[in-house]
Amino acid sequence: MREFSLPALYEVPSDGNLTDLIRRNAAMHPDVAVMGRKVAGVWTDVTATQFLAEVRAAAKGLIAAGVRPGERVALMSPTRYEWVQLDFAIWSAGAVTVPVYETSSAEQVQWILGDSGAVAVVVESDAHAAAVESVRDRLPGLRHIWQIEKGAIEELTAAGAEVGDETVDERSASAKADDPATIVYTSGTTGRPKGCVLTHRSFFAECGNLVERLRPLFRTGESSVLLFLPAAHVFGRMVEVAAVMAPIKLGCVSDIKNLTDELASFRPTLLLGVPRVFEKVYNSARAKARADGKGKIFDKAADTAITYSRALATPEGPSIGLKFKHKVFDRLVYSKLRAVLGGRCEYAISGGAPLGERLGHFYRGIGFTVLEGYGLTESCAATAFSPWDRQKIGTVGQPLPGSVVRIADDGEILLHGEHVFKGYWNNEAATAEALTDGWFHTGDIGTLDEDGYLAITGRKKEILVTAGGKNVAPAVIEDRIRAHALVAECMVVGDGRPFVGALVTIDEDFLGRWASDHGKPADSTAASLLQDADLLAEVQRAVDDGNAAVSKAESVRKFRILPSQFTEEAGHITPSLKLKRNVVAKDFADEIEAIYRA
């Protein structure tokens, strides 16, 4: 057993909560822009004083509506200024925020609102409101639905006009460090999302130590960060709270289709994203270079950047010749790439999935260092991250200061610290399984080197993490697809991939009857019908039914029908008929690759 820890750089206040941050900012940095919001297409600064006033106005509306301390209020919206405002307003009313992905299905909405006991929900659009209304008869505790696009903020502000300042002050102070700040639902192997209870202490420990360790990246009055990750995801939430804690200016973008334009107009100094974003920037730049007839120059520049970055890690450093080549390509290529990222960024923090060593060296080589991190919802996002001044590409960095990372005898990564979650909401059995004597069992496999740098080498649990950082529980959609009479087995794939796919086998006992009904030989086999349009359409219907139970990010976009069923003899299933996913993935690697082939 091996473990590593670093001393804490931040002391969590024992009697405070996250609303202390916005009051402190207004007192210490009243005229500093802590938020950026789009008004008529133009970025407009929001000062610490203004942000506090707008948060308090919304909090008064929640109080006037009867939201009581400790009650849960859900937020279902893409990332936008109002998300952050309402998050702090909910805390200022003494309540607990329950994020809901904007892409969640009605079934997921029902489960999260019902399980958390949410008394109110703020949604963004008509579509979100319709999803909630479709299951409202099964949510007896839900008292209010407000819609941002129909004036939710104005409605709350008007409703709270008669609530006194002393009332909101009292509510803001009601929660203590060990009280729940949020319940974030994360996919579980049982198929039902589990609610991770994260306290105010969790966020203080997480963001306080992160900001202090990366202080040169969080300079008040100078630094800024553009949040385009879902605020409902714990990584996005960490960005929100860290920016407020520093404080630095935070801008929110809900539609990443125009991310390049947003970066150019907001010009952040820091980015936080998932590998897929950085992959897209690289691939888009390479494709554009090829289209312009400059593909060879780009490839040489990329190779030089990687070589230069690798040389930075050696005692002798880059050679004189390499420095010269690097300087030339910086003028021709690298400066243009940095301009695409806003022109001011030197650092980014990447999490949610592995970035890859080559891409890590490429970005550092062009003067834009991507610091990898590792964490889970249960660890309030990052539990390890690369220090800005001592990066080891290929690792996810050192433990969060004030926490401990331990490698168990079987290689599993165990975590301990104030940032670790309190437990799963309404799920004592799952909590007992995940937490042992204060240690959280991550289900991931890793190693620690002599300097305490963590490398992730595998995954014990079956949760898939797409290249976009989305956690996907296979059981939910697999069970739904498998319910179709024609489907024998379904295995969802997509770990580290751009989207979710599936391998499907056909039930041979049912196939003969289906074939006859559709004018095909009764002795047809799956192998003989792999490209049959009717069979593909039937399986697509099964997939569509499965997709109805999950969010868009979790839905199966492409599938491959296999020529035969999984069998115990072939080693694909256990005696109890459980899939051996690693064996299936190895034996059908070509089929999986075909799903992602352009």
KAJONOR-V486122 format. One record per residue. BURIAL is I if it has 16 or more other ideal C-beta (glycine too) atoms within 10 Angstrom, else O. Layout:
BURIAL, BURIAL
This chain:
O, O, O, I, I, I, O, I, O, I, O, I, O, O, O, I, I, I, I, I, I, I, I, I, I, I, O, O, I, O, O, I, I, I, I, I, I, I, O, O, O, O, I, O, O, I, I, I, I, I, I, I, O, I, I, I, I, I, I, I, I, I, I, I, I, O, I, O, O, O, I, I, I, I, I, I, I, I, I, I, I, I, I, I, I, I, I, I, I, I, I, I, I, I, I, I, I, I, I, I, I, I, I, I, I, O, O, I, I, I, I, I, I, O, I, I, I, I, I, I, I, I, I, I, I, O, O, I, I, O, I, I, O, O, I, O, O, O, I, O, O, I, O, I, I, I, I, I, O, O, O, I, I, O, O, I, I, O, I, I, O, O, I, O, O, O, I, I, O, O, I, I, I, I, I, O, I, O, I, I, I, I, I, I, I, I, I, I, O, O, I, I, I, I, I, I, I, I, I, I, I, I, I, I, I, I, I, I, I, I, I, I, I, I, O, O, I, I, O, O, O, O, I, I, I, I, I, I, I, I, I, I, I, I, I, I, I, I, I, I, I, I, I, I, I, I, I, I, I, I, I, I, I, I, O, I, O, O, I, I, O, I, I, O, I, I, I, I, I, I, I, I, I, I, I, I, I, I, I, I, I, I, O, O, I, O, O, O, I, O, O, O, O, O, O, O, O, I, O, O, I, I, O, I, I, I, I, I, I, O, I, O, O, O, O, O, O, I, O, O, O, O, O, O, I, I, O, O, I, I, O, O, I, I, O, O, I, I, O, I, I, I, O, I, I, O, I, I, I, I, I, I, I, I, I, I, O, O, I, I, I, I, I, I, I, I, I, I, I, I, I, I, I, I, I, I, I, I, I, I, I, I, I, I, I, I, O, I, O, O, I, I, I, O, I, I, I, I, I, I, I, I, I, I, I, I, I, O, O, O, O, I, I, I, I, I, I, I, I, I, I, I, I, I, I, O, I, O, O, I, I, O, O, I, I, O, O, O, I, I, I, I, I, I, I, I, O, I, O, O, O, I, I, I, I, I, O, O, I, O, O, I, I, I, I, I, I, I, I, I, I, I, I, I, I, I, I, I, O, I, I, I, O, I, O, I, I, I, I, I, I, I, I, I, I, O, I, O, I, I, I, I, I, I, I, I, I, O, O, O, I, O, O, I, I, O, O, O, O, I, O, O, O, I, O, I, O, O, I, O, O, I, O, O, I, O, O, I, I, O, O, I, I, O, O, I, I, O, I, I, I, O, I, I, I, I, O, O, I, I, I, I, O, O, I, I, O, O, O, O, O, I, I, O, O, O, O, O, I, I, I, O, O, I, I, O, O, I, O, O, I, I, O, O, I, O, O, O
